[in-house]
């Protein structure tokens, strides 16, 4: 299903300025949803902030059980930034 106003999921990784990122997404006319757990129902696109701190971000994703959900998301060719 394609929405006219996609919901953008922002994964809370403990890195990056999430408030600024959320504001930017909303200024672009999109709905921003901050995600602490890999519950992706109703999300059309994903952003993983904090790639400049890849090691700690990856550890957080593993600790919070995000890796299987992200692999599935990627394998289904869903938008990921």
Secondary structure, 3 states (H helix, E strand, C coil): CCCCCCEEEEECCCCCCHHHHHHHHHHCCCEEEEECCCCCCCCCEEEECCHHHHHHHHHHHHHCCCHHHHHHHHHCCCCEC
